[in-house]
Amino acid sequence: MMDGIVIAAHGRHYLVHVEGERLHCVTRGKKSDIAVGDQVDIKRTSPDQGVIESFAERKTLLYRSDQFKSKLLAANVTQLFIVIATEPGFSDDLVSRSLVAAEAGGIAASLILNKTDVADLLPKARERVALYASLGYPVHEVSAKARPEDTVALLAPMLRDQSTILIGQSGMGKSSLINLLVPDADIATREISAALDSGKHTTTFTRLYQLADGNIIDSPGFQEFGLYHLSEGMLERAFREFQPFLGHCRFYNCHHLKEPGCAVLEGVHEGRIATQRHELYQQLVHESSQTIGY
């Protein structure tokens, strides 16, 4: 048995870094519940192949889900960087859902505002991220293309002794940031793609790069972040601005939707909770209540 870390996954095929080499691995049977970042025990079956026998208990697990299935993003991550940009326009819904997922998973979250060199669009972008900054989420402004040295100087220290995942929509400059922060990232990605036999689909899988003092995980760009797996109780605690109001509603089992005497709704009415955040909470509660009909 050998210990390793999963650095990429494509279908039920995994690339595992073990003692300085990469092994192409599969799981026993039809299991596909292994995530990038998992610490695994493997049994070598040939010089470059192995079978994953088990994985260690996870500290964290970040994943998204819809009504029918779940998509594992990464295991054992300690922080989440949500990459947004001045252009093209970013989705507030995706940002807020990502923050909810981070809160529910016990993962620290920051926003990385890229392309700040687009001066005419910067004020509007800053105005939009002000809501998240007011909730205590750090917002870091960078320009990967126009000011690469400054970008590395700002972000590299934040990666030390951390396992960091970058997520964001396509076009936000996530790949540019990875190429700045990870030497030879393009070469490594091509090697991983070839090893997994995923061919041209190099952007459709999550991959982990090992740094000298931490890990950085790149995820494919996606437009939706389903959170159907979060219960109502988990959701109310994942909105950090709700915290001062929880436990102060008239009814102990308040849903914070339309009940009389709801402290959360009073917070919305008083402007202490942003309307768009409460509307997202309503949507997520609705989604979590959906069940699959058979």
Secondary structure, DSSP 8 states (H G I E B T S, - for coil): -EEEEEEEEETTEEEEEETTEEEEEEESTT-----TT-EEEEEEEETTEEEEEEE---S-EEEEE-SS-EEEEEES--EEEEEEESSS---HHHHHHHHHHHHHHT-EEEEEEE-TT-GGGHHHHHHHHHHHHHTT--EEE--TTT-HHHHHHHHHHHHTT-EEEEE--TTSSHHHHHHHHSTTHHHHHHHHHHHTT-TT-TTSS-EEEEETTEEEEE----S---BTT--HHHHHHHSGGGGGGTT-SSSTT--SSS-TT-HHHHHHHTTSS-HHHHHHHHHHHHHHT-----
